[in-house]
Amino acid sequence: MLRLMLAAICCQKGDWPGNLAEHERVLALAQDRDCDVAIFPEMSLSGPADPGRRPEWLLRLDSAPVAAMAELTGRYPVAAVFGVAEREERAAHITQVYAHGGRVAGFYRKRHLGEDERGYTPGTESALFQFGGIGFGITICAEGGVDFPFDEPAAAGAEVIFFCAAPGLYGRRTDEKSWRAGYAWWESCGLADARRHAVRTGTWVALATQAGTTVDEDFPGLAALVAPDGEVMARLPDWRAGTLVVELPLGP
């Protein structure tokens, strides 16, 4: 069995110390719940960032915050897939990092960007990662709207795809009705995409979405596990931040 913790957490923009502390809290909880891997939302460590307006919020993959996060996966025996708004030489990328055993084991740069992500450069390479003999892929937010980020890892042998997202909601959420509306939109978009791709590819899809309020943007907060037949096996109940522990019948 593969035991996952899906983290729908709030990731404040540019506050990597606070975000790192929240990641450590989740890893400690994942250790207590005997989880193998913790899955975090898109840009979870850096917080979502506009590279044109706030380039100082971007993190290099060899930066101290990324190294500190990787080190936590050695202190707590839980692997992690976490997100950064990445600065790379003269380009900016939206990147999910895979850390295991205290070190960075790999990374994936988003290849299909959203319409409001013009300051970023698309990645160029697909990736198949391994944990304990189980192959997994990673897709990021707007990539749910296209097929190739799911098709390629599935064709290469991935049994589960981690779908990491931070879809900013248009307009601020000011009451329960507005939060419910934003959450319902993401159910009809992100969760629906996860179900569609699970059926198409015959893989498990685990979704982790950023939740809550940041300085200038709100996020709908949904974590869910979708089986290869498209059935939603488990999910958080609403838009609020939370963690979800799921088990997949995978292993050597």
N, C-alpha and C positions, 0 to 999 in steps of 0.2 A: 504493500500500500504506500501511496505517496500522500503525505499529510501537509496541507498548505494552510497558511494564514493569509487571507486577502484583507488588505488594510485600506479602508476608505477613510482617509485622514485629511485634515486641513493642513495645507502647506503654505506658510506665509511667504510672500514674495521677498527675496533678498535676505531672508532671515535663516541662513544655514545653521547657526548655532541652535536656534529654537527647533528647526526642523530635524537636526541631528538628534537632539534630545528626544523628540517624538518618535523617531525611528528606533532609538535604543529602547524606549518604552515598549514598542511593538515587538521588538526582537526578544526582550525579556519575557513578555507574555507568550510569545510563540514557543520559547524554550519551555515554559511552564506547561504549555498545552501539547508538548511533544511533537511540534511541527518540524518538518524538514526544510521548508522554504517559505519565506515571507515575500509577498508580492505587493509592491507599493505603486501608487499612481504615477502618471506622467509628471516629469519635472518635480518630483517629490522633495528632493534634498535642497535644490536651489529655490524652489517655488517658481511658478510661471513667470517668465520674463520677456519683455520686448527688447531684442538686442539692439535696436536702433535708439530707443529712448533710455534704457537702463543697462548698458553693456557691463557695468560693474557687478550686476547680479549673476552674470554667467560664470560657470566654473569649468576649469580645465580638468581633464581626466586625471592628470597628475597633481592636482591641487590637494592641499591639506584636508579640506572637508571630505573629498572623495576617499582619500586614504583613511581618514578617521572612520568613515562609514564602513569601508571594507574591513578595517580592523575589528569592528564590532561583530562581524560574522565569525571571527575566531574566538572572541571572548564569550559569545553565545553560540552554541553549535547549531546555528540556523543559517542557511544560505539566504541571500536576498537579491531581489530584482528591484532596483530603485532608479528614479529618474533625475536627470539634470538638464538644465539649459546649458549647453556646452559651448565653451570658447575653444576653437581649434585653429591655431595659427590665424589666418585671415578670414575664417568662416565661423559661423555659428550653427549648431545642430541641436535638435531635440533628441536626446539619447537616453536609453535605458541601460543601466550597468548591471552586470551579473557579478556578485561577489560571493566567495565561498572559502571557508577556512582561513579568513583573515586577509585575503588578497582579492584583487580584481581578476576575475576569470574570463571576462569578455564583455562586449558591449554591442549594442545595436542602435544605429542612427536612423531615425524616421525617414522614410523614403517618399511617402505621399503626404504632402503638407496641406493643412487647412487653408482656406482663402484668406484668413487674417494672420498668416505666418510667413509673410513675404520677406521678413528680415532673416529668415533661416535658410540654410542650404540643405537640400535633400541628401540623405545618405545614398550610398551606391551599392551596398552589399547586403545580401541576405545572410542569415546566420542560423545555425543549428547548434544549440547548447546541450550539455549533458549534465545530469545529476543522478548519481548512483545507477548508471546504465539506462536511465530514462531520457529520451530526447525531448527537448522542448523548444518552441519558437517564441518570439516576442513580436507583438504588433502594438502600435501606438495610436490611440484616439482616432483621428481622421482617416487612418488606414482601414478602419472598419467599413468605409464606403467603397473600397475597391477589393479585388480578390487576391492579387499576387502576394501581399505580405502574409496571407494565410496559406495560400497554395504552395509556396516554395518550401517552407519548413515542413509542411505535411508530406510533400513529395519526397523530402530528404529523410523522413523517418520520425518526425516529431509526433508524439502521442498526445501532447497537451500544448496549447498555445496560451500564453499569458497576454491578455489584452489590457494594457495600461492606459488610463485616460485622465484628462483634465479639461473637459469641455466647459469653457466659461459661458455662463448664462447671460443673455442679453437683458439688461435691466436688473436693478438690485432687488433682492428678495426681502420684503419688508414685513410679511406676515405668513401664517401657515398656508393660506390659499396660494400665495405666489410661490412658496417653496414646493407645494404639491404640483403646481403647474410645471415648474422646471424639472422636477423629478419625473413626471409623466412624460415630458418630452424625451428625456434620456432613456426611459424605458422603451419608447417607441423607436428610438434611434440606436443607441449603443447596445442595449440588451437585445433588441431585435437583430442587429448585425451579428452579435455573438451567436445567437441561435442559428441564423442563416449559415454562417461560416462553419459552425460545428457540423451541421447536416451535410453541407457540401463536401467538406474535407474528411469527415469521419473521425475528427479529433475532439478531445475535451477542450473547452474554452473557459478560462478563468478570468473574470473581469474585476478590475480594481480601479475605482474612480475617485478623484479628489472630492472632498466634501467641505461645505461650510463657506465662511465669509473671509475674504482677504481685503486689503486696503481699497481695491477698486473693482473687485469682481467676485462673483459667487459661483459655487460649484455644486452639482446635483447629488454627489455622494451615493454611489451604488456599487456594491460588491455582490458577485453572483458566480455560481458554477453551473455550466451548461454541459450536458452529456452529448455524446456524438449523435444521438437521435434528435437533438434540439430541446430536450426536456430541461427545464430549470430545476436542478437538483437541490439547490440551497441559495438563499439570498438574504441580504439585510432588509429589514422591513420598510425603511423609509430613507429620506435624504440625509439624515444625521450621521455624523462621523461614527465609525464603529469598525470592529474586526469580525471576520467570519472564518471559522475553521472548517475545512472540508477535507474529505478523503477520496482519493481516486484509486481504483483497482488497477494500479500500474506497478510494475517492478520486474526485476529479472526473473 
